[in-house]
């Protein structure tokens, strides 16, 4: 696998630099939450650049909070999703970074077609718009989100564009401006 | 300087409204606006989508109490072009042109970041000269992006001539970019595994002349505005976004460094040859508009240092990686041999396969951490092409940033976080 032969000018030192911290974080998680991890993809054995941990949905909030408070992975770099078309259709993907050591970690949560996910806003307020974007693009709902509206598309849009079954040219034309909910001003 | 004092220039002396016979029933949690003689006059104000003070097509709706913003919410998506969907339906080579339209003020940096992320998945090593040119591109892009940010920020607050100093220099930088790749704004300069064309003969020399000029211009701009009293009054203590807020809202780049969150991927997680460069990372503490402005000014100076070092150390050599998968065949071969023609046809019609895998490749672009997260399942186009754009996270922080500020300071705050609509909407 090519990521296993990293190029020096393209973050080729990550594996050497962070492997100790990665294994420390993973063994800590295994000890604290023995049931939370579904599977672990490591850069040594899988074609990933950083360790990718599959979390069970029920433990996601606890594990993320633990990573933020105890392991120093307090910076939510990215929060997104992908449509994998497996039995559990969606993967929610969280990228975390430590501000002090700059170690990065990727966590994934499998979600079925109509499953919901608890919102991450209590942990990172910045997850608000990221969750709105995931809802807009994939149709995944977040429990407890204060304002789960579409963010990029028009509120009248039908369907969720980044799902694999949405056509590339699925245009929808609106002749009037996007209506704004008067509740937002209150 | 306390927040209260910085506002006093608006009125000569605070008006005692109660003596005029109006009941003073202001909300004490907000700053009192001494000009607001009609107490508690709530007004809804809509700014944008096409308003000269909103740099691009986005919109901010605010509920004002007098002149103070009580509540606001931001709308965007007017320039949404579905780049992530296109990334799943176009080949990796075709997607290069879409990256220009992300942050169109610094298109070269996006090109570089995208090329890096695909090369990382494929394990391609580009030759040394290409890396040096890419670094120069990224730094040049950073300088022109910062020049437009601070220039426009000053225009919004009334300092027009300052903007022209910067814009003149930016124009010259565009001429340099034009010599490099033939285009000025939408550059599409990098290719997976190399560059579109080599830098022309003597380009480094011209770059060095430009650096020398720009150093003087930056000094001049610095002396023109940084200690200007009106500028200080309009920016010091305005729209403060401190370190905790930056962590909450995932701020990166100059906006985070202005608040004391000391992250710079060029220094902390160096890619390319940034570990061989000598430069400082300017960090401020308050996180107000002035700090965001001044961090950018200092960063331009540091970027000029990096550019000088690159221009000194660059050597002649190949610009394409020796990898048959991504190398675009030479025109000579295409027009004269059958194999070359087939290779050319297959390259542009079907694209090259990227092995299955996934990688998140961050890059310190002008605005902050620009990341491309690509999931490849093999084949010529990505399974998921996620673009982590810094502006998306910065714009989210605008609402809490301007709460309780004056409506005129909204313009200052928006200009200072440098939200680019193309990058925000993707």
Interface residues (C-beta under 8 A of the other chain):
Chain A: X1 X2 X3 X5 X6 X7 X8 X9 X10 X11 X47 X48 X49 X50 X52 X74 X75 X76 X77 X78 X80 X82 X83 X93 X95 X99 X102 X104 X106 X124 X125 X126 X128 X129 X130 X133 X137 X151 X152 X153 X154 X161 X162 X166 X168 X178 X180 X184 X185
Chain B: X44 X61 X63 X71 X73 X75 X76 X77 X80 X82 X84 X85 X86 X88 X89 X116 X119 X120 X121 X122 X123 X124 X125 X126 X131 X247 X248 X249 X250 X261 X263 X265 X268 X269 X271 X272 X273 X355 X356 X357 X358 X359 X360 X361 X362 X369 X371 X373 X375 X383 X384 X386 X388 X392 X393 X396 X397 X425 X426
